[in-house]
Amino acid sequence: MPRLILLAAAIAILFLSVPGGRALAAQDKSIAGNWLGTIAVNGIELRIGLAFTIKSGGAYSGTFQSLDQGAQTLPLDSVTVNGNSVAFTLKIASGSWSGELNTEGTELSGTWSQGASSLPLNFKKQAGAPKTSRWQDPVAPFPYTQVEVLYPNKTAGFNLGGTLTIPQGKRPFPAVLLITGSGQQDRNESLLGHRPFLVIADYLTRRGIAVLRVDDRGIGKSGGNFAASTTADFVTDVQSGIAFLRSRPEIDSARIGLAGHSEGGIIAPAVAAADPKIAFIVLLAGTGVNGASLLLAQQEAIGRAMGTPDQAIAATRASNKALFDIVVASKDAASSEAAIRKVAEAQAAQAKAQGADPAAVDQAVNSAIATMNSPWMRYFLKYDPAPALQKVKCPVLALNGSKDRQVPPQQNLPAIKAALTAGGNKDFKVVELEGLNHLFQTCTTGAPSEYGKIEETFSRNALKVMADWIIAHVISGRNTRTK
């Protein structure tokens, strides 16, 4: 996952395409139909769907779907079949696949190549189109109204797009704005075939709470430059969403709250600390420590959940800490780049000496330098959420799964509680939910490699705990905001 497997973000594999095709030779075997494959990236398995057709004149065309990354259907750039050999290309992504069709015509075995990296990617023929939904995805008709919305971030100068779900009944309604985790997310926070924000919005709206979920900058209907943005910039996106909700006649402006997942759990307190009119905040796997400390704990927790030897965990921690220390101590990107490169190249030399592919290692070095010195990473590593949490006076609910390996509860829940207590907040609740991972799924180890394999999108118990708490504060009449 992007950003050192940080928080809840989409897997960083790029598949782009343009239309095309090629004539089918007389001796070629037909590959027409649906195919399903799985590619493993950093321990995460992604399902890939292909569909090939033969056009009039004999040319092949095809489509591609990354089923666990939003499942958008994309046309292939080219498809070539020569006997048992099959290949397709996606030139805009600098990617290609080549392999062999077995004698039965039921399996394609080959390799996906992108830049200097190559990964095995095999496909099996399917009777029909692959499944793109999970059992918790809500299905129409809905007992509420859905409205597509577009509103401005006047500070940044672009529009944000989202969906507002409005309950049935007497208006105005309380509302909650959902805030995504790190990495560029759509309004449903789609990840590995799951759409947790869609599930949350459906559940809360059915219980009388309006919900606004929003595409991140630069994705879906939202404008803006995501790559150049930091957590502080995302705060202005949320503030724009609050202003929009306050303008809606269906919404009670005195009962608007925030629910942030992962990095969203950093953003929510920052917004609430600056806006005394926020009615409540819910932190879903929110953090209580600075980014550098979180990422070191995250790397160790994930490593242990995946069975990584202690020696390897220690070595990775030492390498990451060296890089983090450089960024945290530096004043700007220019002053840290040379030091980051020196550390990264020393690590690369060791990898090459152990037989790693030199081109792949060099590519990894350049990628690591760009990531470590990006505006978002520099801000995140240095940011301490405690001061903002100390300023939050509205009611707070902090939820964390006991098997969350990305935001470990034993590190973050006590820190959140300590900051709220130090600030004098009298109405907060901190809950560790047994057996749940970072996505609030019922899990075995909590490792990110399980996310896509689990059919549950979001624990029903977690949904109930969150909804009951919100209702108690903004529907049932109890609101013990501290002054």
C-alpha positions as CSV (number, residue, x, y, z in Angstrom):
1,M,0.0,0.0,0.0
2,P,1.2,3.6,-0.6
3,R,3.1,5.6,2.0
4,L,4.9,2.7,3.6
5,I,1.6,0.7,4.0
6,L,0.3,3.7,5.9
7,L,-3.3,4.0,7.1
8,A,-6.2,3.2,4.7
9,A,-5.2,3.9,1.3
10,A,-5.5,2.2,-2.1
11,I,-2.8,-0.1,-3.5
12,A,-0.3,1.9,-5.6
13,I,-0.3,-0.1,-8.9
14,L,-1.1,1.9,-12.0
15,F,-3.1,0.4,-14.9
16,L,-4.0,2.8,-17.7
17,S,-5.1,2.1,-21.2
18,V,-6.0,3.2,-24.7
19,P,-8.1,1.4,-27.4
20,G,-6.6,-0.9,-29.9
21,G,-6.5,-4.5,-31.4
22,R,-4.9,-6.8,-33.9
23,A,-6.0,-9.2,-36.6
24,L,-6.4,-12.8,-35.5
25,A,-4.3,-15.3,-37.5
26,A,-5.8,-18.4,-38.8
27,Q,-3.9,-20.7,-36.5
28,D,-4.5,-18.6,-33.3
29,K,-6.6,-20.1,-30.5
30,S,-9.5,-18.0,-29.3
31,I,-9.1,-16.3,-26.0
32,A,-12.5,-14.7,-26.2
33,G,-14.3,-14.6,-22.8
34,N,-13.7,-13.6,-19.2
35,W,-10.5,-14.2,-17.3
36,L,-9.6,-13.7,-13.6
37,G,-6.1,-13.4,-12.2
38,T,-4.4,-12.4,-8.9
39,I,-1.2,-10.3,-8.6
40,A,0.6,-10.0,-5.2
41,V,2.0,-6.6,-4.4
42,N,3.8,-6.1,-1.0
43,G,1.9,-9.1,0.4
44,I,-1.5,-7.7,-0.9
45,E,-3.4,-9.8,-3.4
46,L,-5.2,-7.9,-6.1
47,R,-7.8,-9.5,-8.4
48,I,-7.4,-8.6,-12.1
49,G,-10.2,-9.2,-14.6
50,L,-9.9,-9.4,-18.4
51,A,-12.5,-9.7,-21.0
52,F,-11.5,-10.5,-24.6
53,T,-13.8,-10.3,-27.7
54,I,-13.2,-10.8,-31.4
55,K,-14.5,-8.0,-33.6
56,S,-15.7,-8.4,-37.2
57,G,-12.6,-8.7,-39.3
58,G,-10.9,-10.9,-36.8
59,A,-9.1,-8.3,-34.5
60,Y,-9.1,-8.8,-30.8
61,S,-10.1,-6.2,-28.3
62,G,-10.2,-6.4,-24.6
63,T,-11.0,-4.7,-21.3
64,F,-9.2,-4.6,-18.0
65,Q,-10.5,-4.3,-14.5
66,S,-8.6,-4.0,-11.2
67,L,-11.4,-5.5,-9.2
68,D,-10.1,-4.5,-5.9
69,Q,-9.2,-0.9,-6.9
70,G,-12.6,0.4,-7.9
71,A,-13.3,-2.0,-10.7
72,Q,-13.4,0.6,-13.4
73,T,-13.6,-1.0,-16.9
74,L,-10.6,0.1,-19.1
75,P,-10.0,-0.7,-22.7
76,L,-6.7,-2.5,-23.5
77,D,-4.1,-0.8,-25.7
78,S,-3.4,-3.9,-27.8
79,V,-4.0,-7.6,-27.8
80,T,-1.7,-10.0,-29.7
81,V,-2.3,-13.7,-30.1
82,N,0.2,-15.9,-32.0
83,G,-0.4,-19.6,-31.6
84,N,-0.3,-20.2,-27.8
85,S,1.5,-16.9,-27.2
86,V,-0.7,-14.1,-25.9
87,A,0.3,-10.5,-25.0
88,F,-1.4,-7.2,-24.3
89,T,0.0,-3.7,-23.6
90,L,-1.0,-0.6,-21.6
91,K,1.4,2.0,-23.0
92,I,0.4,5.0,-20.9
93,A,1.3,3.0,-17.8
94,S,4.5,1.7,-19.4
95,G,3.1,-1.8,-18.7
96,S,2.7,-5.0,-20.6
97,W,1.7,-8.6,-20.1
98,S,2.9,-11.6,-22.0
99,G,2.4,-15.3,-21.5
100,E,1.1,-18.6,-22.8
101,L,-2.3,-20.2,-23.2
102,N,-2.5,-23.8,-22.0
103,T,-3.5,-26.6,-24.4
104,E,-7.0,-26.7,-22.9
105,G,-7.5,-23.0,-23.5
106,T,-8.4,-22.5,-19.8
107,E,-5.4,-20.8,-18.3
108,L,-3.0,-17.9,-19.2
109,S,0.3,-18.0,-17.5
110,G,2.7,-15.1,-17.7
111,T,4.3,-11.9,-16.4
112,W,3.2,-8.3,-15.8
113,S,6.0,-5.8,-16.5
114,Q,5.9,-2.2,-15.5
115,G,9.1,-0.1,-15.6
116,A,11.9,-2.1,-14.1
117,S,9.5,-4.3,-12.1
118,S,8.1,-7.7,-13.2
119,L,5.5,-9.8,-11.3
120,P,3.9,-13.2,-12.1
121,L,0.3,-12.8,-13.1
122,N,-1.7,-15.8,-14.2
123,F,-5.4,-16.0,-15.3
124,K,-8.1,-18.6,-15.4
125,K,-11.1,-18.6,-17.7
126,Q,-14.4,-17.8,-16.1
127,A,-17.9,-18.7,-17.0
128,G,-19.1,-15.1,-16.5
129,A,-18.0,-11.7,-15.5
130,P,-16.2,-11.6,-12.1
131,K,-17.9,-10.4,-9.0
132,T,-17.2,-6.7,-8.2
133,S,-19.3,-6.2,-5.0
134,R,-19.3,-7.4,-1.4
135,W,-22.2,-8.7,0.5
136,Q,-22.5,-5.6,2.7
137,D,-22.8,-3.3,-0.3
138,P,-26.2,-1.7,0.1
139,V,-28.7,-2.4,-2.8
140,A,-31.5,-0.1,-4.0
141,P,-34.2,0.8,-3.4
142,F,-33.1,2.9,-0.4
143,P,-35.3,4.3,2.4
144,Y,-33.6,7.6,2.0
145,T,-32.7,10.2,-0.6
146,Q,-29.3,10.3,-2.3
147,V,-28.1,13.7,-3.8
148,E,-25.0,14.2,-5.9
149,V,-23.3,17.4,-4.7
150,L,-20.6,19.7,-5.9
151,Y,-19.3,22.6,-3.7
152,P,-16.3,24.9,-3.6
153,N,-13.1,24.9,-1.6
154,K,-12.8,28.6,-1.8
155,T,-9.4,28.5,0.0
156,A,-7.8,26.2,-2.6
157,G,-9.9,27.3,-5.6
158,F,-11.5,24.1,-6.8
159,N,-14.7,22.1,-6.4
160,L,-15.3,18.9,-4.4
161,G,-17.8,16.2,-5.4
162,G,-19.6,13.8,-3.2
163,T,-22.9,12.2,-2.2
164,L,-25.2,13.4,0.5
165,T,-27.7,10.9,1.9
166,I,-30.7,12.3,3.6
167,P,-33.0,10.3,5.9
168,Q,-36.8,10.2,5.7
169,G,-38.8,12.0,8.3
170,K,-38.9,15.4,9.9
171,R,-36.2,17.9,9.0
172,P,-33.7,19.2,9.8
173,F,-31.4,16.2,10.4
174,P,-28.1,15.8,12.3
175,A,-25.3,15.1,9.9
176,V,-21.8,13.6,9.8
177,L,-19.1,14.2,7.2
178,L,-16.9,11.2,6.5
179,I,-13.1,11.8,6.1
180,T,-11.0,9.3,4.3
181,G,-7.7,7.8,5.2
182,S,-4.3,8.4,3.5
183,G,-3.7,7.9,-0.2
184,Q,-6.1,9.2,-2.8
185,Q,-9.5,7.8,-2.0
186,D,-12.9,8.0,-3.7
187,R,-16.0,9.0,-1.7
188,N,-16.7,5.3,-0.7
189,E,-13.1,4.9,0.4
190,S,-12.9,1.9,-2.0
191,L,-10.2,-0.6,-1.2
192,L,-9.7,-4.2,-2.3
193,G,-13.3,-4.5,-3.4
194,H,-14.6,-3.0,-0.2
195,R,-16.5,0.3,0.0
196,P,-16.6,1.0,3.8
197,F,-17.9,4.6,3.5
198,L,-20.8,3.4,1.4
199,V,-21.6,0.9,4.1
200,I,-21.3,3.4,6.9
201,A,-23.3,6.0,5.1
202,D,-26.1,3.6,4.4
203,Y,-26.2,2.4,8.1
204,L,-26.2,5.8,9.6
205,T,-28.7,7.3,7.2
206,R,-31.1,4.5,7.9
207,R,-30.9,5.5,11.6
208,G,-31.7,9.1,11.0
209,I,-28.3,10.7,10.4
210,A,-27.6,12.5,7.2
211,V,-24.1,11.6,5.7
212,L,-21.8,13.4,3.3
213,R,-19.0,11.4,1.8
214,V,-16.6,13.1,-0.6
215,D,-14.0,12.3,-3.3
216,D,-10.5,13.2,-2.4
217,R,-8.7,15.9,-4.4
218,G,-8.0,14.9,-8.0
219,I,-10.2,11.8,-8.1
220,G,-13.9,11.3,-9.1
221,K,-15.7,14.6,-9.3
222,S,-13.2,16.6,-7.1
223,G,-10.6,18.9,-8.5
224,G,-7.2,19.9,-7.0
225,N,-3.7,18.4,-7.0
226,F,-3.5,15.5,-4.5
227,A,0.2,14.8,-4.9
228,A,1.2,18.3,-3.9
229,S,-1.2,18.4,-0.8
230,T,-0.6,17.8,2.9
231,T,-2.8,16.9,5.8
232,A,-3.1,20.6,6.5
233,D,-4.5,21.1,3.0
234,F,-7.1,18.3,3.5
235,V,-8.3,20.2,6.6
236,T,-9.5,23.0,4.3
237,D,-11.4,20.4,2.2
238,V,-13.3,19.2,5.3
239,Q,-14.0,22.8,6.4
240,S,-15.5,23.4,3.0
241,G,-17.7,20.4,3.5
242,I,-18.9,21.7,6.8
243,A,-19.7,25.0,5.2
244,F,-21.7,23.2,2.5
245,L,-23.7,21.2,5.1
246,R,-24.5,24.3,7.1
247,S,-26.0,25.8,3.9
248,R,-28.4,22.9,3.3
249,P,-32.0,23.4,4.6
250,E,-32.3,19.6,5.3
251,I,-29.4,19.8,7.8
252,D,-29.4,21.1,11.4
253,S,-26.3,23.3,11.5
254,A,-26.0,22.8,15.3
255,R,-25.8,19.1,14.9
256,I,-23.0,18.5,12.4
257,G,-20.1,16.2,13.3
258,L,-17.1,14.5,11.7
259,A,-16.1,10.8,11.4
260,G,-12.5,10.3,10.2
261,H,-10.8,7.0,9.4
262,S,-7.1,6.7,9.9
263,E,-5.5,9.9,8.6
264,G,-9.1,11.3,8.7
265,G,-8.8,10.7,12.5
266,I,-6.0,13.3,12.5
267,I,-7.9,15.8,10.3
268,A,-11.2,15.6,12.4
269,P,-9.6,16.9,15.6
270,A,-7.7,19.6,13.7
271,V,-11.0,20.9,12.2
272,A,-12.9,20.6,15.5
273,A,-10.1,22.4,17.5
274,A,-10.6,25.4,15.2
275,D,-14.4,25.3,15.0
276,P,-16.3,25.3,18.3
277,K,-19.6,24.7,16.4
278,I,-18.6,21.1,15.5
279,A,-21.1,18.9,17.5
280,F,-19.0,15.8,17.8
281,I,-16.1,13.8,16.2
282,V,-15.6,10.1,15.8
283,L,-12.1,8.8,15.3
284,L,-12.0,5.5,13.5
285,A,-8.4,4.2,14.0
286,G,-7.3,7.7,14.5
287,T,-3.7,8.4,15.7
288,G,-2.5,9.9,18.9
289,V,1.3,10.1,18.2
290,N,3.5,11.8,15.6
291,G,3.8,10.3,12.2
292,A,7.4,9.0,12.6
293,S,6.5,7.1,15.8
294,L,3.3,5.7,14.2
295,L,5.1,4.4,11.1
296,L,7.8,2.7,13.1
297,A,5.2,0.9,15.2
298,Q,3.2,0.1,12.1
299,Q,6.1,-1.5,10.3
300,E,6.8,-3.7,13.3
301,A,3.2,-4.7,13.9
302,I,2.6,-5.6,10.3
303,G,5.9,-7.5,10.2
304,R,5.0,-9.6,13.2
305,A,1.5,-10.3,11.9
306,M,3.1,-11.6,8.7
307,G,5.6,-13.8,10.5
308,T,8.7,-11.7,9.6
309,P,11.8,-12.7,11.5
310,D,12.8,-10.4,14.4
311,Q,16.2,-9.7,12.8
312,A,14.5,-8.5,9.6
313,I,12.0,-6.4,11.6
314,A,14.9,-4.7,13.5
315,A,16.8,-4.0,10.3
316,T,13.8,-2.4,8.6
317,R,13.1,-0.4,11.7
318,A,16.7,0.9,11.8
319,S,16.6,1.8,8.1
320,N,13.2,3.6,8.3
321,K,14.2,5.5,11.5
322,A,17.4,6.7,9.8
323,L,15.3,8.2,7.0
324,F,12.6,9.6,9.3
325,D,15.2,11.3,11.5
326,I,16.6,13.1,8.4
327,V,13.2,14.4,7.3
328,V,12.1,15.4,10.8
329,A,15.3,17.3,11.5
330,S,15.4,19.1,8.1
331,K,14.0,22.5,7.3
332,D,12.9,21.8,3.8
333,A,13.0,19.2,1.0
334,A,16.2,20.5,-0.6
335,S,18.2,20.2,2.6
336,S,17.2,16.6,3.2
337,E,17.4,15.1,-0.3
338,A,21.2,14.5,-0.3
339,A,21.1,12.9,3.1
340,I,18.1,10.7,2.2
341,R,19.9,9.6,-1.0
342,K,23.0,8.7,0.9
343,V,21.1,6.4,3.3
344,A,19.0,4.9,0.5
345,E,21.9,4.2,-1.7
346,A,23.8,2.5,1.1
347,Q,20.9,0.2,1.6
348,A,20.7,-0.4,-2.2
349,A,24.3,-1.4,-2.3
350,Q,23.6,-4.1,0.3
351,A,20.6,-5.4,-1.7
352,K,22.6,-5.5,-4.9
353,A,25.4,-7.4,-3.1
354,Q,22.8,-10.0,-2.1
355,G,21.8,-10.5,-5.7
356,A,18.9,-8.1,-6.2
357,D,18.2,-6.8,-9.7
358,P,20.2,-3.6,-10.0
359,A,17.7,-1.8,-12.2
360,A,14.8,-2.6,-9.8
361,V,16.9,-1.5,-6.9
362,D,17.8,1.8,-8.5
363,Q,14.1,2.4,-9.3
364,A,13.2,1.6,-5.7
365,V,15.8,4.1,-4.5
366,N,14.4,6.9,-6.6
367,S,10.9,6.1,-5.6
368,A,11.9,6.0,-1.9
369,I,13.5,9.4,-2.2
370,A,10.5,10.9,-3.9
371,T,8.2,9.4,-1.3
372,M,10.2,10.5,1.7
373,N,10.7,14.0,0.5
374,S,7.1,14.5,-0.7
375,P,5.1,17.4,0.8
376,W,2.6,14.9,2.4
377,M,5.3,12.7,4.0
378,R,7.3,15.6,5.3
379,Y,4.3,17.1,7.0
380,F,3.0,13.8,8.3
381,L,6.2,12.6,9.9
382,K,6.5,15.8,11.9
383,Y,2.9,16.3,12.8
384,D,1.8,15.6,16.4
385,P,-2.0,15.3,16.8
386,A,-1.9,15.8,20.6
387,P,-2.1,19.7,20.6
388,A,-5.2,19.6,18.4
389,L,-6.8,16.9,20.5
390,Q,-6.2,19.0,23.7
391,K,-8.1,21.8,22.1
392,V,-11.2,19.7,21.2
393,K,-14.1,20.5,23.5
394,C,-16.9,18.6,21.7
395,P,-17.8,15.0,22.5
396,V,-15.3,12.5,21.1
397,L,-15.6,8.7,20.3
398,A,-12.3,7.0,19.5
399,L,-12.6,3.4,18.1
400,N,-9.8,1.1,17.3
401,G,-9.6,-2.6,16.5
402,S,-7.6,-4.8,18.8
403,K,-5.8,-6.3,15.7
404,D,-5.2,-3.0,13.9
405,R,-1.6,-3.3,12.7
406,Q,-1.5,0.0,10.9
407,V,-2.6,2.2,13.8
408,P,-1.8,-0.1,16.8
409,P,-4.3,0.5,19.6
410,Q,-1.8,0.0,22.4
411,Q,0.2,2.9,21.1
412,N,-2.6,5.3,20.0
413,L,-5.7,4.9,22.2
414,P,-3.8,5.8,25.5
415,A,-2.2,8.8,23.7
416,I,-5.6,10.0,22.5
417,K,-7.1,9.6,26.0
418,A,-4.2,11.4,27.6
419,A,-4.5,14.4,25.2
420,L,-8.2,14.7,25.7
421,T,-7.9,14.5,29.4
422,A,-5.1,17.1,29.5
423,G,-7.3,19.4,27.5
424,G,-10.1,19.1,30.0
425,N,-12.6,17.3,27.7
426,K,-15.3,15.8,29.9
427,D,-17.2,13.8,27.2
428,F,-15.1,11.3,25.4
429,K,-15.2,7.5,25.0
430,V,-12.2,5.3,24.0
431,V,-13.1,1.8,22.9
432,E,-10.9,-1.1,21.7
433,L,-13.0,-3.5,19.7
434,E,-11.9,-7.1,20.0
435,G,-10.8,-9.0,16.9
436,L,-11.1,-6.1,14.4
437,N,-8.4,-4.9,12.0
438,H,-7.6,-1.4,10.6
439,L,-10.6,-1.6,8.3
440,F,-12.8,-2.7,11.2
441,Q,-13.2,-6.2,9.7
442,T,-13.3,-9.3,11.8
443,C,-9.9,-10.9,11.1
444,T,-7.4,-13.5,12.0
445,T,-4.0,-11.7,12.1
446,G,-4.8,-8.1,11.2
447,A,-2.2,-8.1,8.5
448,P,-3.1,-6.0,5.4
449,S,-2.7,-9.1,3.3
450,E,-6.1,-10.3,4.8
451,Y,-8.1,-7.2,3.8
452,G,-9.1,-8.3,0.4
453,K,-9.7,-12.0,1.4
454,I,-12.3,-11.0,4.1
455,E,-15.8,-10.7,2.8
456,E,-17.0,-8.5,5.7
457,T,-16.5,-4.8,4.8
458,F,-17.2,-3.2,8.3
459,S,-18.1,-4.9,11.5
460,R,-21.8,-4.6,12.4
461,N,-20.8,-4.2,16.0
462,A,-18.6,-1.3,15.2
463,L,-21.4,0.3,13.1
464,K,-23.8,-0.1,16.0
465,V,-21.3,1.3,18.6
466,M,-20.7,4.4,16.4
467,A,-24.4,5.0,15.5
468,D,-25.6,4.5,19.1
469,W,-23.1,7.0,20.4
470,I,-23.9,9.6,17.8
471,I,-27.6,9.2,18.3
472,A,-27.2,9.6,22.1
473,H,-25.5,12.9,21.6
474,V,-27.4,14.5,18.7
475,I,-30.8,12.8,18.5
476,S,-31.6,11.6,22.0
477,G,-30.8,15.0,23.5
478,R,-27.6,14.3,25.4
479,N,-24.8,16.6,24.6
480,T,-22.2,17.3,27.3
481,R,-19.9,19.5,25.3
482,T,-17.3,21.1,27.6
483,K,-16.9,24.8,27.6
